[in-house]
Amino acid sequence: MANIMTIRVPEDLQKILKDIAQKRGMSRNSLVLQILWQWEQKNNVE
């Protein structure tokens, strides 16, 4: 089961994320999760 995490994001970043997600045919939530997973893999966080 997924947990809910709320973050505050500047309005301009919200728009950028929304636009990118729409272009990729995905939700903003899915895009942010993808970005976070890629960051974790790149940084090998344990």
PDBQT receptor file of N, H, CA, C and O in Angstrom, charges set to zero:
ATOM      1  N   MET A   1       0.832  -1.171   0.000  1.00  0.00    +0.000 N 
ATOM      2  CA  MET A   1       0.000   0.000   0.000  1.00  0.00    +0.000 C 
ATOM      3  C   MET A   1       0.888   1.248   0.000  1.00  0.00    +0.000 C 
ATOM      4  O   MET A   1       1.904   1.290   0.694  1.00  0.00    +0.000 OA
ATOM      5  N   ALA A   2       0.515   2.231  -0.754  1.00  0.00    +0.000 N 
ATOM      6  H   ALA A   2      -0.311   2.198  -1.317  1.00  0.00    +0.000 HD
ATOM      7  CA  ALA A   2       1.291   3.459  -0.860  1.00  0.00    +0.000 C 
ATOM      8  C   ALA A   2       0.930   4.424   0.262  1.00  0.00    +0.000 C 
ATOM      9  O   ALA A   2      -0.213   4.476   0.717  1.00  0.00    +0.000 OA
ATOM     10  N   ASN A   3       1.917   5.176   0.692  1.00  0.00    +0.000 N 
ATOM     11  H   ASN A   3       2.846   5.134   0.322  1.00  0.00    +0.000 HD
ATOM     12  CA  ASN A   3       1.703   6.230   1.677  1.00  0.00    +0.000 C 
ATOM     13  C   ASN A   3       1.558   7.562   0.956  1.00  0.00    +0.000 C 
ATOM     14  O   ASN A   3       2.043   7.730  -0.163  1.00  0.00    +0.000 OA
ATOM     15  N   ILE A   4       0.900   8.488   1.593  1.00  0.00    +0.000 N 
ATOM     16  H   ILE A   4       0.506   8.352   2.502  1.00  0.00    +0.000 HD
ATOM     17  CA  ILE A   4       0.711   9.821   1.027  1.00  0.00    +0.000 C 
ATOM     18  C   ILE A   4       1.784  10.744   1.580  1.00  0.00    +0.000 C 
ATOM     19  O   ILE A   4       2.035  10.778   2.784  1.00  0.00    +0.000 OA
ATOM     20  N   MET A   5       2.419  11.499   0.671  1.00  0.00    +0.000 N 
ATOM     21  H   MET A   5       2.215  11.472  -0.308  1.00  0.00    +0.000 HD
ATOM     22  CA  MET A   5       3.412  12.478   1.062  1.00  0.00    +0.000 C 
ATOM     23  C   MET A   5       3.026  13.797   0.397  1.00  0.00    +0.000 C 
ATOM     24  O   MET A   5       2.851  13.858  -0.820  1.00  0.00    +0.000 OA
ATOM     25  N   THR A   6       2.897  14.827   1.183  1.00  0.00    +0.000 N 
ATOM     26  H   THR A   6       3.039  14.777   2.171  1.00  0.00    +0.000 HD
ATOM     27  CA  THR A   6       2.524  16.134   0.647  1.00  0.00    +0.000 C 
ATOM     28  C   THR A   6       3.749  17.039   0.637  1.00  0.00    +0.000 C 
ATOM     29  O   THR A   6       4.465  17.147   1.633  1.00  0.00    +0.000 OA
ATOM     30  N   ILE A   7       3.979  17.685  -0.497  1.00  0.00    +0.000 N 
ATOM     31  H   ILE A   7       3.398  17.597  -1.306  1.00  0.00    +0.000 HD
ATOM     32  CA  ILE A   7       5.081  18.642  -0.581  1.00  0.00    +0.000 C 
ATOM     33  C   ILE A   7       4.555  19.961  -1.137  1.00  0.00    +0.000 C 
ATOM     34  O   ILE A   7       3.581  19.990  -1.889  1.00  0.00    +0.000 OA
ATOM     35  N   ARG A   8       5.209  21.034  -0.759  1.00  0.00    +0.000 N 
ATOM     36  H   ARG A   8       6.000  21.010  -0.148  1.00  0.00    +0.000 HD
ATOM     37  CA  ARG A   8       4.856  22.356  -1.290  1.00  0.00    +0.000 C 
ATOM     38  C   ARG A   8       5.780  22.639  -2.468  1.00  0.00    +0.000 C 
ATOM     39  O   ARG A   8       7.001  22.531  -2.359  1.00  0.00    +0.000 OA
ATOM     40  N   VAL A   9       5.184  22.999  -3.582  1.00  0.00    +0.000 N 
ATOM     41  H   VAL A   9       4.192  23.087  -3.672  1.00  0.00    +0.000 HD
ATOM     42  CA  VAL A   9       5.941  23.225  -4.812  1.00  0.00    +0.000 C 
ATOM     43  C   VAL A   9       5.601  24.607  -5.362  1.00  0.00    +0.000 C 
ATOM     44  O   VAL A   9       4.428  24.971  -5.444  1.00  0.00    +0.000 OA
ATOM     45  N   PRO A  10       6.621  25.378  -5.740  1.00  0.00    +0.000 N 
ATOM     46  CA  PRO A  10       6.339  26.685  -6.340  1.00  0.00    +0.000 C 
ATOM     47  C   PRO A  10       5.448  26.545  -7.567  1.00  0.00    +0.000 C 
ATOM     48  O   PRO A  10       5.500  25.544  -8.282  1.00  0.00    +0.000 OA
ATOM     49  N   GLU A  11       4.641  27.553  -7.791  1.00  0.00    +0.000 N 
ATOM     50  H   GLU A  11       4.599  28.366  -7.210  1.00  0.00    +0.000 HD
ATOM     51  CA  GLU A  11       3.671  27.528  -8.882  1.00  0.00    +0.000 C 
ATOM     52  C   GLU A  11       4.311  27.273 -10.249  1.00  0.00    +0.000 C 
ATOM     53  O   GLU A  11       3.767  26.528 -11.064  1.00  0.00    +0.000 OA
ATOM     54  N   ASP A  12       5.466  27.892 -10.495  1.00  0.00    +0.000 N 
ATOM     55  H   ASP A  12       5.908  28.498  -9.834  1.00  0.00    +0.000 HD
ATOM     56  CA  ASP A  12       6.117  27.705 -11.796  1.00  0.00    +0.000 C 
ATOM     57  C   ASP A  12       6.596  26.266 -11.982  1.00  0.00    +0.000 C 
ATOM     58  O   ASP A  12       6.526  25.738 -13.092  1.00  0.00    +0.000 OA
ATOM     59  N   LEU A  13       7.081  25.621 -10.918  1.00  0.00    +0.000 N 
ATOM     60  H   LEU A  13       7.138  26.050 -10.017  1.00  0.00    +0.000 HD
ATOM     61  CA  LEU A  13       7.492  24.219 -11.016  1.00  0.00    +0.000 C 
ATOM     62  C   LEU A  13       6.279  23.316 -11.208  1.00  0.00    +0.000 C 
ATOM     63  O   LEU A  13       6.353  22.335 -11.946  1.00  0.00    +0.000 OA
ATOM     64  N   GLN A  14       5.168  23.633 -10.555  1.00  0.00    +0.000 N 
ATOM     65  H   GLN A  14       5.108  24.430  -9.955  1.00  0.00    +0.000 HD
ATOM     66  CA  GLN A  14       3.931  22.865 -10.748  1.00  0.00    +0.000 C 
ATOM     67  C   GLN A  14       3.535  22.854 -12.218  1.00  0.00    +0.000 C 
ATOM     68  O   GLN A  14       3.174  21.813 -12.767  1.00  0.00    +0.000 OA
ATOM     69  N   LYS A  15       3.607  24.026 -12.851  1.00  0.00    +0.000 N 
ATOM     70  H   LYS A  15       3.901  24.871 -12.405  1.00  0.00    +0.000 HD
ATOM     71  CA  LYS A  15       3.235  24.131 -14.261  1.00  0.00    +0.000 C 
ATOM     72  C   LYS A  15       4.187  23.325 -15.141  1.00  0.00    +0.000 C 
ATOM     73  O   LYS A  15       3.750  22.629 -16.058  1.00  0.00    +0.000 OA
ATOM     74  N   ILE A  16       5.470  23.416 -14.869  1.00  0.00    +0.000 N 
ATOM     75  H   ILE A  16       5.826  23.982 -14.125  1.00  0.00    +0.000 HD
ATOM     76  CA  ILE A  16       6.463  22.666 -15.643  1.00  0.00    +0.000 C 
ATOM     77  C   ILE A  16       6.186  21.169 -15.539  1.00  0.00    +0.000 C 
ATOM     78  O   ILE A  16       6.168  20.467 -16.550  1.00  0.00    +0.000 OA
ATOM     79  N   LEU A  17       5.971  20.678 -14.317  1.00  0.00    +0.000 N 
ATOM     80  H   LEU A  17       5.986  21.248 -13.496  1.00  0.00    +0.000 HD
ATOM     81  CA  LEU A  17       5.700  19.251 -14.115  1.00  0.00    +0.000 C 
ATOM     82  C   LEU A  17       4.407  18.824 -14.802  1.00  0.00    +0.000 C 
ATOM     83  O   LEU A  17       4.338  17.751 -15.402  1.00  0.00    +0.000 OA
ATOM     84  N   LYS A  18       3.385  19.668 -14.709  1.00  0.00    +0.000 N 
ATOM     85  H   LYS A  18       3.440  20.539 -14.221  1.00  0.00    +0.000 HD
ATOM     86  CA  LYS A  18       2.111  19.363 -15.354  1.00  0.00    +0.000 C 
ATOM     87  C   LYS A  18       2.284  19.269 -16.865  1.00  0.00    +0.000 C 
ATOM     88  O   LYS A  18       1.771  18.340 -17.490  1.00  0.00    +0.000 OA
ATOM     89  N   ASP A  19       2.998  20.218 -17.456  1.00  0.00    +0.000 N 
ATOM     90  H   ASP A  19       3.414  20.972 -16.948  1.00  0.00    +0.000 HD
ATOM     91  CA  ASP A  19       3.208  20.231 -18.906  1.00  0.00    +0.000 C 
ATOM     92  C   ASP A  19       3.998  19.010 -19.373  1.00  0.00    +0.000 C 
ATOM     93  O   ASP A  19       3.654  18.391 -20.380  1.00  0.00    +0.000 OA
ATOM     94  N   ILE A  20       5.056  18.666 -18.641  1.00  0.00    +0.000 N 
ATOM     95  H   ILE A  20       5.335  19.169 -17.823  1.00  0.00    +0.000 HD
ATOM     96  CA  ILE A  20       5.869  17.498 -19.006  1.00  0.00    +0.000 C 
ATOM     97  C   ILE A  20       5.031  16.226 -18.908  1.00  0.00    +0.000 C 
ATOM     98  O   ILE A  20       5.064  15.382 -19.804  1.00  0.00    +0.000 OA
ATOM     99  N   ALA A  21       4.278  16.094 -17.812  1.00  0.00    +0.000 N 
ATOM    100  H   ALA A  21       4.250  16.780 -17.084  1.00  0.00    +0.000 HD
ATOM    101  CA  ALA A  21       3.447  14.902 -17.620  1.00  0.00    +0.000 C 
ATOM    102  C   ALA A  21       2.425  14.766 -18.742  1.00  0.00    +0.000 C 
ATOM    103  O   ALA A  21       2.226  13.670 -19.265  1.00  0.00    +0.000 OA
ATOM    104  N   GLN A  22       1.773  15.869 -19.118  1.00  0.00    +0.000 N 
ATOM    105  H   GLN A  22       1.935  16.759 -18.693  1.00  0.00    +0.000 HD
ATOM    106  CA  GLN A  22       0.790  15.824 -20.209  1.00  0.00    +0.000 C 
ATOM    107  C   GLN A  22       1.440  15.393 -21.518  1.00  0.00    +0.000 C 
ATOM    108  O   GLN A  22       0.878  14.578 -22.249  1.00  0.00    +0.000 OA
ATOM    109  N   LYS A  23       2.615  15.932 -21.818  1.00  0.00    +0.000 N 
ATOM    110  H   LYS A  23       3.071  16.594 -21.224  1.00  0.00    +0.000 HD
ATOM    111  CA  LYS A  23       3.325  15.574 -23.054  1.00  0.00    +0.000 C 
ATOM    112  C   LYS A  23       3.678  14.097 -23.084  1.00  0.00    +0.000 C 
ATOM    113  O   LYS A  23       3.701  13.481 -24.150  1.00  0.00    +0.000 OA
ATOM    114  N   ARG A  24       3.953  13.526 -21.913  1.00  0.00    +0.000 N 
ATOM    115  H   ARG A  24       3.934  14.027 -21.047  1.00  0.00    +0.000 HD
ATOM    116  CA  ARG A  24       4.322  12.104 -21.823  1.00  0.00    +0.000 C 
ATOM    117  C   ARG A  24       3.113  11.198 -21.636  1.00  0.00    +0.000 C 
ATOM    118  O   ARG A  24       3.252   9.976 -21.599  1.00  0.00    +0.000 OA
ATOM    119  N   GLY A  25       1.920  11.794 -21.518  1.00  0.00    +0.000 N 
ATOM    120  H   GLY A  25       1.807  12.787 -21.548  1.00  0.00    +0.000 HD
ATOM    121  CA  GLY A  25       0.711  11.002 -21.348  1.00  0.00    +0.000 C 
ATOM    122  C   GLY A  25       0.633  10.313 -20.005  1.00  0.00    +0.000 C 
ATOM    123  O   GLY A  25       0.149   9.185 -19.905  1.00  0.00    +0.000 OA
ATOM    124  N   MET A  26       1.105  10.985 -18.971  1.00  0.00    +0.000 N 
ATOM    125  H   MET A  26       1.498  11.901 -19.051  1.00  0.00    +0.000 HD
ATOM    126  CA  MET A  26       1.084  10.400 -17.641  1.00  0.00    +0.000 C 
ATOM    127  C   MET A  26       0.599  11.445 -16.636  1.00  0.00    +0.000 C 
ATOM    128  O   MET A  26       0.482  12.626 -16.965  1.00  0.00    +0.000 OA
ATOM    129  N   SER A  27       0.321  11.006 -15.428  1.00  0.00    +0.000 N 
ATOM    130  H   SER A  27       0.416  10.047 -15.161  1.00  0.00    +0.000 HD
ATOM    131  CA  SER A  27      -0.097  11.946 -14.394  1.00  0.00    +0.000 C 
ATOM    132  C   SER A  27       1.135  12.635 -13.808  1.00  0.00    +0.000 C 
ATOM    133  O   SER A  27       2.258  12.146 -13.922  1.00  0.00    +0.000 OA
ATOM    134  N   ARG A  28       0.892  13.771 -13.185  1.00  0.00    +0.000 N 
ATOM    135  H   ARG A  28      -0.021  14.168 -13.092  1.00  0.00    +0.000 HD
ATOM    136  CA  ARG A  28       1.984  14.484 -12.523  1.00  0.00    +0.000 C 
ATOM    137  C   ARG A  28       2.558  13.622 -11.398  1.00  0.00    +0.000 C 
ATOM    138  O   ARG A  28       3.770  13.610 -11.186  1.00  0.00    +0.000 OA
ATOM    139  N   ASN A  29       1.704  12.908 -10.685  1.00  0.00    +0.000 N 
ATOM    140  H   ASN A  29       0.719  12.917 -10.858  1.00  0.00    +0.000 HD
ATOM    141  CA  ASN A  29       2.166  12.021  -9.623  1.00  0.00    +0.000 C 
ATOM    142  C   ASN A  29       3.111  10.955 -10.172  1.00  0.00    +0.000 C 
ATOM    143  O   ASN A  29       4.162  10.694  -9.587  1.00  0.00    +0.000 OA
ATOM    144  N   SER A  30       2.737  10.336 -11.297  1.00  0.00    +0.000 N 
ATOM    145  H   SER A  30       1.883  10.547 -11.772  1.00  0.00    +0.000 HD
ATOM    146  CA  SER A  30       3.594   9.309 -11.903  1.00  0.00    +0.000 C 
ATOM    147  C   SER A  30       4.936   9.887 -12.328  1.00  0.00    +0.000 C 
ATOM    148  O   SER A  30       5.978   9.253 -12.162  1.00  0.00    +0.000 OA
ATOM    149  N   LEU A  31       4.899  11.093 -12.877  1.00  0.00    +0.000 N 
ATOM    150  H   LEU A  31       4.053  11.608 -13.013  1.00  0.00    +0.000 HD
ATOM    151  CA  LEU A  31       6.143  11.749 -13.292  1.00  0.00    +0.000 C 
ATOM    152  C   LEU A  31       7.050  12.001 -12.097  1.00  0.00    +0.000 C 
ATOM    153  O   LEU A  31       8.247  11.717 -12.156  1.00  0.00    +0.000 OA
ATOM    154  N   VAL A  32       6.494  12.530 -11.015  1.00  0.00    +0.000 N 
ATOM    155  H   VAL A  32       5.522  12.760 -10.967  1.00  0.00    +0.000 HD
ATOM    156  CA  VAL A  32       7.296  12.814  -9.825  1.00  0.00    +0.000 C 
ATOM    157  C   VAL A  32       7.860  11.525  -9.237  1.00  0.00    +0.000 C 
ATOM    158  O   VAL A  32       9.018  11.491  -8.821  1.00  0.00    +0.000 OA
ATOM    159  N   LEU A  33       7.056  10.464  -9.199  1.00  0.00    +0.000 N 
ATOM    160  H   LEU A  33       6.115  10.492  -9.538  1.00  0.00    +0.000 HD
ATOM    161  CA  LEU A  33       7.559   9.174  -8.715  1.00  0.00    +0.000 C 
ATOM    162  C   LEU A  33       8.698   8.662  -9.589  1.00  0.00    +0.000 C 
ATOM    163  O   LEU A  33       9.692   8.148  -9.075  1.00  0.00    +0.000 OA
ATOM    164  N   GLN A  34       8.560   8.798 -10.902  1.00  0.00    +0.000 N 
ATOM    165  H   GLN A  34       7.752   9.215 -11.319  1.00  0.00    +0.000 HD
ATOM    166  CA  GLN A  34       9.619   8.381 -11.827  1.00  0.00    +0.000 C 
ATOM    167  C   GLN A  34      10.908   9.161 -11.558  1.00  0.00    +0.000 C 
ATOM    168  O   GLN A  34      11.992   8.580 -11.516  1.00  0.00    +0.000 OA
ATOM    169  N   ILE A  35      10.784  10.465 -11.378  1.00  0.00    +0.000 N 
ATOM    170  H   ILE A  35       9.902  10.936 -11.412  1.00  0.00    +0.000 HD
ATOM    171  CA  ILE A  35      11.943  11.312 -11.086  1.00  0.00    +0.000 C 
ATOM    172  C   ILE A  35      12.605  10.887  -9.780  1.00  0.00    +0.000 C 
ATOM    173  O   ILE A  35      13.830  10.791  -9.708  1.00  0.00    +0.000 OA
ATOM    174  N   LEU A  36      11.800  10.632  -8.746  1.00  0.00    +0.000 N 
ATOM    175  H   LEU A  36      10.805  10.710  -8.805  1.00  0.00    +0.000 HD
ATOM    176  CA  LEU A  36      12.351  10.226  -7.452  1.00  0.00    +0.000 C 
ATOM    177  C   LEU A  36      13.039   8.868  -7.530  1.00  0.00    +0.000 C 
ATOM    178  O   LEU A  36      14.115   8.687  -6.959  1.00  0.00    +0.000 OA
ATOM    179  N   TRP A  37      12.432   7.914  -8.227  1.00  0.00    +0.000 N 
ATOM    180  H   TRP A  37      11.558   8.061  -8.690  1.00  0.00    +0.000 HD
ATOM    181  CA  TRP A  37      13.061   6.593  -8.379  1.00  0.00    +0.000 C 
ATOM    182  C   TRP A  37      14.391   6.706  -9.133  1.00  0.00    +0.000 C 
ATOM    183  O   TRP A  37      15.375   6.071  -8.752  1.00  0.00    +0.000 OA
ATOM    184  N   GLN A  38      14.421   7.505 -10.190  1.00  0.00    +0.000 N 
ATOM    185  H   GLN A  38      13.622   8.020 -10.499  1.00  0.00    +0.000 HD
ATOM    186  CA  GLN A  38      15.664   7.688 -10.948  1.00  0.00    +0.000 C 
ATOM    187  C   GLN A  38      16.742   8.332 -10.083  1.00  0.00    +0.000 C 
ATOM    188  O   GLN A  38      17.909   7.948 -10.153  1.00  0.00    +0.000 OA
ATOM    189  N   TRP A  39      16.354   9.306  -9.273  1.00  0.00    +0.000 N 
ATOM    190  H   TRP A  39      15.405   9.618  -9.217  1.00  0.00    +0.000 HD
ATOM    191  CA  TRP A  39      17.307   9.953  -8.378  1.00  0.00    +0.000 C 
ATOM    192  C   TRP A  39      17.869   8.945  -7.376  1.00  0.00    +0.000 C 
ATOM    193  O   TRP A  39      19.073   8.908  -7.121  1.00  0.00    +0.000 OA
ATOM    194  N   GLU A  40      16.976   8.128  -6.813  1.00  0.00    +0.000 N 
ATOM    195  H   GLU A  40      15.998   8.157  -7.020  1.00  0.00    +0.000 HD
ATOM    196  CA  GLU A  40      17.405   7.123  -5.827  1.00  0.00    +0.000 C 
ATOM    197  C   GLU A  40      18.381   6.136  -6.452  1.00  0.00    +0.000 C 
ATOM    198  O   GLU A  40      19.396   5.793  -5.845  1.00  0.00    +0.000 OA
ATOM    199  N   GLN A  41      18.074   5.675  -7.677  1.00  0.00    +0.000 N 
ATOM    200  H   GLN A  41      17.249   5.954  -8.170  1.00  0.00    +0.000 HD
ATOM    201  CA  GLN A  41      18.952   4.716  -8.339  1.00  0.00    +0.000 C 
ATOM    202  C   GLN A  41      20.311   5.338  -8.668  1.00  0.00    +0.000 C 
ATOM    203  O   GLN A  41      21.345   4.688  -8.514  1.00  0.00    +0.000 OA
ATOM    204  N   LYS A  42      20.311   6.570  -9.112  1.00  0.00    +0.000 N 
ATOM    205  H   LYS A  42      19.471   7.098  -9.237  1.00  0.00    +0.000 HD
ATOM    206  CA  LYS A  42      21.541   7.262  -9.464  1.00  0.00    +0.000 C 
ATOM    207  C   LYS A  42      22.414   7.500  -8.228  1.00  0.00    +0.000 C 
ATOM    208  O   LYS A  42      23.639   7.405  -8.298  1.00  0.00    +0.000 OA
ATOM    209  N   ASN A  43      21.781   7.805  -7.114  1.00  0.00    +0.000 N 
ATOM    210  H   ASN A  43      20.785   7.882  -7.057  1.00  0.00    +0.000 HD
ATOM    211  CA  ASN A  43      22.509   8.134  -5.890  1.00  0.00    +0.000 C 
ATOM    212  C   ASN A  43      22.684   6.936  -4.957  1.00  0.00    +0.000 C 
ATOM    213  O   ASN A  43      23.313   7.049  -3.905  1.00  0.00    +0.000 OA
ATOM    214  N   ASN A  44      22.130   5.801  -5.342  1.00  0.00    +0.000 N 
ATOM    215  H   ASN A  44      21.618   5.709  -6.197  1.00  0.00    +0.000 HD
ATOM    216  CA  ASN A  44      22.281   4.559  -4.565  1.00  0.00    +0.000 C 
ATOM    217  C   ASN A  44      22.017   4.785  -3.080  1.00  0.00    +0.000 C 
ATOM    218  O   ASN A  44      22.834   4.418  -2.235  1.00  0.00    +0.000 OA
ATOM    219  N   VAL A  45      20.903   5.375  -2.774  1.00  0.00    +0.000 N 
ATOM    220  H   VAL A  45      20.240   5.673  -3.461  1.00  0.00    +0.000 HD
ATOM    221  CA  VAL A  45      20.529   5.674  -1.397  1.00  0.00    +0.000 C 
ATOM    222  C   VAL A  45      20.051   4.400  -0.725  1.00  0.00    +0.000 C 
ATOM    223  O   VAL A  45      19.252   3.650  -1.285  1.00  0.00    +0.000 OA
ATOM    224  N   GLU A  46      20.543   4.167   0.466  1.00  0.00    +0.000 N 
ATOM    225  H   GLU A  46      21.193   4.776   0.921  1.00  0.00    +0.000 HD
ATOM    226  CA  GLU A  46      20.111   2.978   1.235  1.00  0.00    +0.000 C 
ATOM    227  C   GLU A  46      19.590   3.386   2.570  1.00  0.00    +0.000 C 
ATOM    228  O   GLU A  46      19.180   2.535   3.360  1.00  0.00    +0.000 OA
TER     229      GLU A  46
